Amino acid sequence: MEFEQLKKKLNLPEDEPESNWHRHENAPLHLDTRLGGWVQNTATVSPLAYVAPDAIVRDHAQVFDYSLICDEAQVSGNAVIGEPGLCLAAVILDDAHVSGNARIEVGAKVGGRSEITDDAVIGNNARICGQSRVSGHAAISGNYRFDSIVADEDTVISSESLSAIGIADTGSTVSMERLSQAESNAKGHMRTQRSRRAQAARDQTKGHDR
């Protein structure tokens, strides 16, 4: 992507100086291309990170060691990708956009047309895809593929919370439909259990009254 294309894509002012930006130089371990995508000078990208030629890192975003910003992904705001000193990758790919104060931890992958923003955290091998939107203080983790998931406010989705509503098959796909159905089933199960306990208590009371 040439600088004029970058300005058009981000709707930058016509007089935006190219000197405010630079092309990331990918480490030799990334064999496909050494000349990476555009990085605004205010952002921080580790020399060991990979930025694809059409990817963009801007504002005050931080991309740490071995993280991969692929395809046409964008990282902006104060977003943090990966963690320093760890030989594990956080991956942003496709047309995904990570912004705000969002944090993508090592082992996590964000793709599709997903948007991760505000103070959201994606971690622990979670894979976010489709047209997911994760915002607020939401936190998603666990070895699952989250397809077009919507999470906001203080939503927490983890292996433990999914297991609690009957989604225990790690590695499987979790959609909003599946999540809603599982929550509905779990609530129905709880109501049934409460009803049974109440009936058992009534039967016990009747037994004492005889």
CORLINBEL-V27705 format. One record per pair of residues at least 12 apart in sequence whose ideal C-beta (glycine too) atoms are under 10 Angstrom apart, sorted by the first residue. I is the first residue (numbers start at 1). J is the second residue. If there is no record, write none. Layout:
I/J, I/J
This chain:
1/23, 1/37, 1/38, 1/52, 1/53, 1/54, 1/55, 1/56, 1/72, 2/18, 2/38, 3/16, 3/17, 3/18, 3/21, 3/23, 3/38, 4/18, 5/38, 5/54, 6/18, 6/21, 6/37, 6/38, 6/40, 6/54, 6/56, 6/58, 7/21, 7/38, 9/38, 9/54, 9/56, 9/72, 9/74, 10/38, 10/40, 10/56, 10/58, 10/74, 10/76, 12/58, 18/38, 19/41, 20/40, 20/41, 20/42, 20/58, 21/38, 21/39, 21/40, 21/41, 21/42, 21/43, 21/56, 21/57, 21/58, 22/36, 22/38, 22/39, 22/40, 22/41, 22/43, 22/45, 23/35, 23/36, 23/37, 23/38, 23/39, 23/51, 23/53, 24/36, 24/37, 24/38, 24/39, 24/43, 24/45, 24/46, 24/47, 24/49, 24/50, 24/51, 24/52, 24/53, 24/55, 24/57, 24/63, 24/69, 25/39, 25/45, 25/47, 25/51, 26/45, 26/47, 26/48, 26/49, 26/50, 26/51, 26/52, 26/53, 26/68, 27/46, 27/47, 27/48, 27/49, 27/50, 27/65, 27/66, 29/48, 29/50, 29/66, 30/48, 30/49, 30/50, 30/51, 30/52, 30/68, 32/50, 32/52, 32/53, 33/50, 33/51, 33/52, 33/53, 35/51, 35/53, 36/49, 36/50, 36/51, 36/52, 36/53, 36/54, 36/55, 36/57, 36/69, 37/50, 37/51, 37/52, 37/53, 37/54, 37/55, 37/56, 37/57, 37/69, 37/70, 37/71, 37/72, 37/73, 37/74, 38/51, 38/53, 38/54, 38/55, 38/56, 38/57, 38/58, 39/51, 39/55, 39/56, 39/57, 39/58, 39/61, 39/63, 39/69, 39/75, 40/56, 40/57, 40/58, 40/59, 40/60, 40/61, 40/76, 41/58, 42/57, 42/58, 42/59, 42/60, 42/61, 43/56, 43/57, 43/58, 43/59, 43/60, 43/61, 43/62, 43/63, 43/75, 43/76, 43/77, 43/78, 43/79, 44/57, 44/60, 44/61, 44/62, 44/63, 44/64, 44/80, 45/57, 45/61, 45/62, 45/63, 45/64, 45/67, 45/69, 45/75, 45/81, 46/62, 46/63, 46/64, 46/65, 46/66, 46/67, 46/81, 46/82, 46/84, 46/85, 47/65, 48/63, 48/64, 48/65, 48/66, 48/67, 48/82, 48/84, 48/87, 48/89, 49/62, 49/63, 49/64, 49/65, 49/66, 49/67, 49/68, 49/69, 49/81, 49/82, 49/89, 49/90, 50/63, 50/66, 50/67, 50/68, 50/69, 50/70, 50/89, 50/91, 51/63, 51/67, 51/68, 51/69, 51/70, 51/73, 51/75, 51/92, 52/68, 52/69, 52/70, 52/71, 52/72, 52/73, 52/92, 52/93, 53/71, 53/72, 54/70, 54/71, 54/72, 54/73, 54/74, 55/68, 55/69, 55/70, 55/71, 55/72, 55/73, 55/74, 55/75, 55/92, 55/93, 55/96, 56/69, 56/72, 56/73, 56/74, 56/75, 56/76, 56/97, 57/69, 57/73, 57/74, 57/75, 57/76, 57/79, 57/81, 57/92, 57/98, 58/74, 58/75, 58/76, 58/77, 58/79, 58/99, 59/75, 59/76, 59/77, 59/78, 59/79, 59/99, 59/100, 60/76, 60/77, 60/78, 60/79, 60/80, 60/101, 61/74, 61/75, 61/76, 61/77, 61/78, 61/79, 61/80, 61/81, 61/98, 61/99, 61/102, 62/75, 62/78, 62/79, 62/80, 62/81, 62/82, 62/83, 62/84, 62/103, 63/75, 63/79, 63/80, 63/81, 63/82, 63/90, 63/92, 63/98, 63/104, 64/80, 64/81, 64/82, 64/83, 64/84, 64/85, 64/86, 64/89, 64/90, 64/104, 64/106, 65/82, 65/83, 65/84, 65/85, 65/86, 65/87, 65/88, 65/89, 65/90, 65/106, 66/82, 66/83, 66/85, 66/86, 66/87, 66/88, 66/89, 66/90, 66/91, 66/106, 67/80, 67/81, 67/82, 67/83, 67/86, 67/88, 67/89, 67/90, 67/91, 67/92, 67/104, 67/106, 68/81, 68/82, 68/89, 68/90, 68/91, 68/92, 68/93, 68/109, 69/81, 69/90, 69/91, 69/92, 69/93, 69/96, 69/98, 70/91, 70/92, 70/93, 70/94, 70/96, 70/109, 70/111, 71/92, 71/93, 71/94, 71/95, 71/96, 71/111, 72/93, 72/94, 72/95, 72/96, 72/97, 73/91, 73/92, 73/93, 73/94, 73/95, 73/96, 73/97, 73/98, 73/110, 73/111, 73/114, 74/92, 74/95, 74/96, 74/97, 74/98, 74/99, 74/115, 75/92, 75/96, 75/97, 75/98, 75/99, 75/102, 75/104, 75/110, 75/116, 76/97, 76/98, 76/99, 76/100, 76/102, 76/117, 77/97, 77/98, 77/99, 77/100, 77/101, 77/102, 77/117, 77/118, 78/99, 78/100, 78/101, 78/102, 78/103, 78/119, 79/92, 79/97, 79/98, 79/99, 79/100, 79/101, 79/102, 79/103, 79/104, 79/116, 79/117, 79/120, 80/98, 80/101, 80/102, 80/103, 80/104, 80/105, 80/121, 81/98, 81/102, 81/103, 81/104, 81/105, 81/106, 81/108, 81/110, 81/122, 82/103, 82/104, 82/105, 82/106, 82/107, 82/108, 83/103, 83/104, 83/105, 83/106, 83/107, 86/105, 86/106, 86/107, 87/106, 88/105, 88/106, 88/107, 88/108, 89/106, 89/107, 89/108, 89/109, 90/103, 90/104, 90/105, 90/106, 90/107, 90/108, 90/109, 90/110, 90/122, 90/123, 91/104, 91/106, 91/107, 91/108, 91/109, 91/110, 91/111, 91/127, 92/104, 92/108, 92/109, 92/110, 92/111, 92/114, 92/116, 92/122, 92/128, 93/109, 93/110, 93/111, 93/112, 93/114, 93/129, 94/110, 94/111, 94/112, 94/113, 94/114, 94/129, 94/130, 95/111, 95/112, 95/113, 95/114, 95/115, 95/131, 96/109, 96/110, 96/111, 96/112, 96/113, 96/114, 96/115, 96/116, 96/128, 96/129, 96/132, 97/110, 97/113, 97/114, 97/115, 97/116, 97/117, 98/110, 98/114, 98/115, 98/116, 98/117, 98/120, 98/122, 98/128, 98/134, 99/115, 99/116, 99/117, 99/118, 99/120, 99/135, 100/115, 100/116, 100/117, 100/118, 100/119, 100/120, 100/135, 100/136, 101/117, 101/118, 101/119, 101/120, 101/121, 101/137, 102/115, 102/116, 102/117, 102/118, 102/119, 102/120, 102/121, 102/122, 102/134, 102/135, 102/138, 103/116, 103/119, 103/120, 103/121, 103/122, 103/123, 103/139, 104/116, 104/120, 104/121, 104/122, 104/123, 104/126, 104/128, 105/121, 105/122, 105/123, 105/124, 105/125, 105/126, 105/141, 106/123, 106/124, 106/125, 107/122, 107/123, 107/124, 107/125, 107/126, 107/127, 107/141, 107/143, 108/121, 108/122, 108/123, 108/124, 108/125, 108/126, 108/127, 108/128, 108/140, 108/141, 109/122, 109/125, 109/126, 109/127, 109/128, 109/129, 109/145, 110/122, 110/126, 110/127, 110/128, 110/129, 110/132, 110/134, 110/140, 110/146, 111/127, 111/128, 111/129, 111/130, 111/132, 112/127, 112/128, 112/129, 112/130, 112/131, 112/132, 112/147, 112/148, 113/129, 113/130, 113/131, 113/132, 113/133, 113/148, 114/128, 114/129, 114/130, 114/131, 114/132, 114/133, 114/134, 114/146, 114/147, 114/148, 114/149, 115/128, 115/131, 115/132, 115/133, 115/134, 115/135, 116/128, 116/132, 116/133, 116/134, 116/135, 116/138, 116/140, 116/151, 117/133, 117/134, 117/135, 117/136, 117/138, 117/152, 118/134, 118/135, 118/136, 118/137, 118/138, 118/152, 118/153, 119/135, 119/136, 119/137, 119/138, 119/139, 119/154, 120/133, 120/134, 120/135, 120/136, 120/137, 120/138, 120/139, 120/140, 120/151, 120/152, 120/155, 121/134, 121/137, 121/138, 121/139, 121/140, 121/141, 121/156, 122/134, 122/138, 122/139, 122/140, 122/141, 122/146, 122/151, 123/139, 123/140, 123/141, 123/142, 123/158, 124/139, 124/140, 124/141, 124/142, 124/143, 124/144, 124/158, 124/159, 125/141, 125/142, 125/143, 125/144, 125/159, 125/170, 125/171, 126/139, 126/140, 126/141, 126/142, 126/143, 126/144, 126/145, 126/146, 126/149, 126/157, 126/158, 126/159, 126/174, 127/140, 127/142, 127/143, 127/144, 127/145, 127/146, 127/147, 127/171, 127/173, 127/174, 128/140, 128/144, 128/145, 128/146, 128/147, 128/148, 128/149, 128/151, 129/145, 129/146, 129/147, 129/148, 129/149, 129/173, 130/145, 130/146, 130/147, 130/148, 130/149, 130/173, 130/175, 130/176, 131/147, 131/148, 131/149, 131/150, 132/146, 132/147, 132/148, 132/149, 132/150, 132/151, 132/175, 132/176, 133/148, 133/149, 133/150, 133/151, 133/152, 134/146, 134/149, 134/150, 134/151, 134/152, 134/155, 134/157, 135/150, 135/151, 135/152, 135/153, 135/155, 136/151, 136/152, 136/153, 136/154, 136/155, 137/151, 137/152, 137/153, 137/154, 137/155, 137/156, 138/150, 138/151, 138/152, 138/153, 138/154, 138/155, 138/156, 138/157, 139/151, 139/154, 139/155, 139/156, 139/157, 139/158, 140/155, 140/156, 140/157, 140/158, 140/161, 140/174, 141/156, 141/157, 141/158, 141/159, 141/160, 141/161, 141/162, 142/157, 142/158, 142/159, 142/160, 142/161, 142/162, 142/163, 142/167, 142/170, 142/171, 142/174, 143/159, 143/170, 143/171, 143/172, 144/157, 144/158, 144/159, 144/162, 144/167, 144/169, 144/170, 144/171, 144/172, 144/173, 144/174, 145/171, 145/172, 145/173, 145/174, 145/175, 146/173, 146/174, 146/175, 146/176, 146/179, 147/173, 147/174, 147/175, 147/176, 147/177, 147/178, 148/175, 148/176, 148/177, 149/174, 149/175, 149/176, 149/178, 149/179, 150/176, 150/179, 151/176, 151/179, 157/174, 157/179, 161/183, 162/174, 162/178, 162/179, 162/182, 164/182, 164/183, 164/186, 165/179, 165/181, 165/182, 165/183, 165/184, 165/185, 165/186, 165/187, 165/189, 166/181, 166/182, 166/183, 166/185, 166/186, 166/189, 167/179, 167/181, 167/182, 167/183, 167/185, 167/186
